[in-house]
Amino acid sequence: MSKFLKQSFSQLVPYTPGEQPKDNKYIKLNTNESPFPPSKKAVAAAKKAAKKLQLYSDPECLKLREKLAEIYGVKKEQIIATNGSDEVLNFAFMAFCDENTPAAFADITYGFYKVFAAVNNVPFTQIPLSDDFTINVDDYLGINKTIFIANPNAPTGIALTLSEIEKILKANPNNIVVIDEAYTGLGAESAVSLVNKYDNLLVTMTFSKTRSMAGARLGFAIGSKDIINDLNTVRYSTNPYNVNSMTLAAGVGALEDQEYTIKNCKTIMQNRAYTTLELKKRGFSVLESLSNFVFATHPKFNANELYLSLKQNGVLVRHFTDERIKDYNRITIGSKAQMQQFFKVLDTIMQGEKL
Ligand SMILES: *Cc1c(COP(=O)(O)O)cnc(C)c1O
């Protein structure tokens, strides 16, 4: 730390991204990326856009928003595009939270929420998940806070139903409820259908997971025109060109190839069922996931040691050290071949000398 860092940041603990190894020797099942390449249409569009990099990107992200509006059945004024959904989540903390309106989110959830709270000097409450890692909806009723819910939740993969979300929206009419849908399309119900009914709802989504574009950094949010206007005030006060022109073009290309995304989602769901079954056969408990990862624990094998052995043998999964989840590993669902290789390695470890 330099002597120049402001006092209020002296205790700031930044977000720790999952490992991104520099070599290709690992099967990467640790950061919930897609095992499939981006749509060919996305790649072609990005290449074309690269030829015009002398120009600024469109600050309105118009084409992308029009396309998204069409797909999600809302007006383009109800959509904001951002540099990954992380950026719009940060904008939401900036726009809708302060000491009078603190943030609230689960104790076990996406790790960035508490970092965004800290960096924006926003007080926050962590609401404990139940023992079975589900969200207890009653804990979120009329709490006078800006609520952030990852649905499905990370790293558990467990989702709330639409009626449970609606109950939370109804009970907090004077507060924003952010539903972070990073994993839509994999079985959970989307809350987008409720945006015209509840003016306190903001739904965030990303191209990083099911659309195979994590490296392009493209996210967006859908809400009422007024909420989106507020977020745009923050955006134009920080970086109006937050989405670069190659990414914008790639995003439109990906949206023109919806069949590809839908096909990949289907494959991931099949591979998730396969992975869950095979893990259970080997004695793991696996939480019911509606995302592109599973969260699993074994009564006999120490999760951290298992993570390390897998890594030593070329398979990366994610282990978190938080007390409540230290016995679990989060395993991203890859291609069938990747999952078969994962089980091959897992079997050697489990049959070998005890860990
Ligand atoms: C991956 C993820 C995000 C962030 O995704 P971006 O790559 O920034 O779009 C946000 N929330 C959850 C729950 C995620 O898993």
The ligand as an ORCA input file, in Angstrom:
! r2SCAN-3c Opt
* xyz 0 1
  C     -20.348    -14.639    -13.496
  C     -21.292    -13.878    -12.618
  C     -21.431    -12.486    -12.725
  C     -20.543    -11.598    -13.544
  O     -20.473    -11.843    -14.808
  P     -19.778    -10.850    -15.845
  O     -18.719    -11.685    -16.468
  O     -19.255     -9.655    -15.145
  O     -20.894    -10.511    -16.749
  C     -22.361    -11.859    -11.940
  N     -23.103    -12.543    -11.056
  C     -22.980    -13.861    -10.900
  C     -23.828    -14.555     -9.899
  C     -22.064    -14.565    -11.673
  O     -21.922    -15.867    -11.481
*
